[in-house]
Amino acid sequence: MVGGTHGLLVSVAAARQSLLVDYLLAVGRIPGVRDLRVHPSQRMYRDGSQWRFDSLSPDQRRHLTASLREPERPDQGFVNITADEQRLILALGADGRRSYTALAEELGKPESTVRRMLSSLLGNGKAVLRCEAALPLTGWATTATFWLDVPPAALSTAIDETRRLRETRMCATTLSHANLAVVASFHSLDGIAKYESQLAAAVPQLRVVDRSITLRWFKRVGQLLGPDGRRIGVVPMEFWDS
């Protein structure tokens, strides 16, 4: 639920355009829905898996990432995900803390096989690790989504400057009345004006054409959330489903 020109803001992933159209038509038939605005994403330059709470020390972060290499994420489109990989992703989506033993038992495969599958998924960018927390309890209580209009000649600079800012959680080019969408988190509402000022100073040609303030998260990366932001259920993210 957001404040601004929209009542609800929904992020949707679909393997094909036809599935996205089917979803939009279904949403449009929900009683009470009067209007839909669609902002197709062209390319993702930063996502929530890359955002940090800065709760760990530099030494702790180095220790955790020492054995991981940067995944080779595809720039566009969906990569092929096998049926076994889908089952593993869904199992981890329900509980990312499950042991290899528990995963192997659910998938009916040797633990060594599950270890190799997960290592491959993370290594080739088919899956990413993402640690979330109940934002109202973390000190980052305010989240805003911005739609920015940037001249093509300044777009690359705008993307770089947006990714550089500490508050930025997501940055993607879009194909709508704005060509750049940004999601950022703040300690309070006061941070929004400062954030926009920083962007304007770095890219004078940039124009904020719309913004929405998140009032409450109901679902986040497949996790159903209660009023305090804690998880109360799971909805499997089967975006490859036909």
Secondary structure, DSSP 8 states (H G I E B T S, - for coil): -EESS-S-------SSHHHHHHHHHHHHTSTT--------EEEEEE-GGG-----S-HHHHHHHHTT-------SSS-----HHHHHHHHHHHH-TT--HHHHHHHHTS-HHHHHHHHHHHHHTTSS-------GGGTT--EEEEEEEE--HHHHHHHHHHHHHSTTEEEEEEESSSSSEEEEEEESSTHHHHHHHHHHHHH-TT-EEEEEEEE---SEETTEEE-TTS-EEEE----TT--
